């Protein structure tokens, strides 16, 4: 009789696979006049920070939706193959910005009107950014915020086992730029059209991309759909997504103290322009209180720093420094 290996519990998986970058022996935060012991704002500060600026968000959304069209228009105007080459990573940046707005709307923080928040942020931005325009991302993402690294964490493997070797990190990025990561993400959509339980979302996915293709067709350059829409997503977008994601949670662990579930990194204009727009880089603050819209995360982060919840010893000076540590295994 062959002995069977018992299935490890989730707590055992957490202990075995996470925590390699998590700070230890953190002093307890006792709270302050402005902040609760868990870091969340209270009183007047909470009221101020939860304000959603509808007017400015309209402008931000319109600009983000216009950027892909501007990239395509520039390539058509220049009419040179080098323009296409340069535009591929640029388009990936615009796709990333649309996804971050989709993320904001998934938290119901893009507009005060739930109808407009969901229609513009979830349906429109989410559909364009290679999604289904449905609430499926919101449901999965709520599990991520409710219990980081918990049993329902959708990205448990993405954040696990860090720090890793430089060779292992290189292989991950090779899979990203080579389309392997995108295939794994899109595989349920590629095969789901034949499975009743996935058919609806798969149909929505194809319908959304058909609309995007029709815009290229109307512009008279349908072939650009492949080079300026699909290719950026399956290559450079995946690299951006990994760089951002591992900077948020890689190597951290399950805990009620958000300081051990999320990294805190000093922001700079280069990162906020190309990789972490709309406050998504202030990720520890976002996880301390996910009900604060992106425009107010800088003010919230300052309060967390000034009142001692975020301290210099848990602050990474740059993304480069964190990525280097993540690949030091």
Secondary structure as GFF3:
##gff-version 3
##sequence-region A 1 329
A	DSSP	alpha_helix	10	17	.	.	.	ID=ss1
A	DSSP	alpha_helix	43	49	.	.	.	ID=ss2
A	DSSP	alpha_helix	54	78	.	.	.	ID=ss3
A	DSSP	alpha_helix	81	106	.	.	.	ID=ss4
A	DSSP	alpha_helix	114	116	.	.	.	ID=ss5
A	DSSP	pi_helix	117	125	.	.	.	ID=ss6
A	DSSP	alpha_helix	126	128	.	.	.	ID=ss7
A	DSSP	alpha_helix	136	146	.	.	.	ID=ss8
A	DSSP	alpha_helix	156	159	.	.	.	ID=ss9
A	DSSP	alpha_helix	166	177	.	.	.	ID=ss10
A	DSSP	alpha_helix	180	192	.	.	.	ID=ss11
A	DSSP	alpha_helix	196	218	.	.	.	ID=ss12
A	DSSP	alpha_helix	224	225	.	.	.	ID=ss13
A	DSSP	pi_helix	226	230	.	.	.	ID=ss14
A	DSSP	alpha_helix	231	232	.	.	.	ID=ss15
A	DSSP	pi_helix	233	237	.	.	.	ID=ss16
A	DSSP	alpha_helix	238	249	.	.	.	ID=ss17
A	DSSP	three_ten_helix	258	260	.	.	.	ID=ss18
A	DSSP	beta_strand	264	265	.	.	.	ID=ss19
A	DSSP	alpha_helix	269	274	.	.	.	ID=ss20
A	DSSP	alpha_helix	283	288	.	.	.	ID=ss21
A	DSSP	three_ten_helix	294	296	.	.	.	ID=ss22
A	DSSP	alpha_helix	297	306	.	.	.	ID=ss23
A	DSSP	three_ten_helix	312	314	.	.	.	ID=ss24
A	DSSP	beta_strand	315	316	.	.	.	ID=ss25
A	DSSP	alpha_helix	319	326	.	.	.	ID=ss26
###
